[in-house]
């Protein structure tokens, strides 16, 4: 009897052990059985290695063209070889809609994990606490943060924290059709610049000489990326004539001035009076051979390189009464604060802004890393190393970034509306400036 009781107790003990083991199994979301964490505190902590191995999908938004997208897709292939658990999907959003769409996505918590931001967008997203602080990169020995020009980081710093990495800092410049200049026997912008004679007076003379309406050729074009992108078209003129859109404190609309009137009148006259500039809505492009001098950025270089019908070169912008007025384009890579995968997003940001990959992006974007900007490979990206030094590197120190204010989206919308009066010839330049003042001043209160 005693022997039977002992046997029964042993059976019950075995059953209990089996049941205990079974209770340490659970079913994952994909139906696979996985061991649960053991009850002791030492094994409750997540295993960092296993956490990194979880499948992660990141979204990366840009406003670039097909060439830019393909460049990043090639990089993502390389990134995935080192990080097989991290997938990155590229979202291309047109520049004209970019800020508004990103704002809506941020509000609905559907924003991409990593995002390009232009200078005019950055104040809004920093002020709304929408971006992740990436200051940790400063102490990352593998990243070489010190290689990035400190001045290029200014827009991304608030209260000592850094909210992104600039990857494109291109000065505006002139792409010109050397073949058309040679056919007319004119001194080129490069030659005039070297002689110290490259002014807006000379620029307008050349534009008039090069315009041939019977052949559909315009002497110049200031518009790039669409007629609504007025800052790109006009800010260099404002700077060159000493005009300021809004004062530095962001409290007063100041473009309604004699300097602002001079700059806007020149732009209007080129379009409507002199006929040397395409009219609103005209989409004639430099690569068609129908534009003699095109204001553009370095990022246009890839498209210009495809031109085989004529010779071209690049030169600095002409000088006005207040100097060259060169503007500096600006774009940075940022991480949105609501990203579910901040560590993985930071890893991707580090990868695409590393010296090696910034050397690749430098085929389209002027790099913010000193080691890449001063490399022979970058100087050889343009028509000649001399032209790259003259039109790009020598202009960067004095170039000014485009204006950026917290309520930029509303200011931008107001300026688009009032410029329609100019484009439709339903108001004079003075009336347009007055309407702009009435529209924008209330936004600055």
Secondary structure, DSSP 8 states (H G I E B T S, - for coil): -HHHHHHHHHHHHHHHHHHHHHHTEEE-TTS-EEE---SSHHHHS--HHHHHTS-EEEEEEE---HHHHHHHHHHHHHHHHH-TTEEEEEEE--HHHHHHHHHHHHHTT---SEEEEEHHHHHHHHHTT-B---GGGGG-TTT-GGGB-GGGGGGGEETTEE--EEEE--B-EEEEEHHHHHHHT---HHHHHHTT--BHHHHHHHHHHH-BGGGTBEEEE---S-TT-HHHHHHHHHHHTT--SB-TTS--B--SSHHHHHHHHHHHIIIIIS--B--TT----GGGT-EEEEEE-GGGHHHHHT--SS-EEEE---BBTTB---EE--EEEEEBTT-S-HHHHHHHHHHHTSHHHHHHHTTTS--SBHHHHTSHHHHTTSS-HHHHIIIIIHHHTT-EE----TTHHHHHHHHHHHHHHHHTTSS-HHHHHHHHHHHHGGGG-
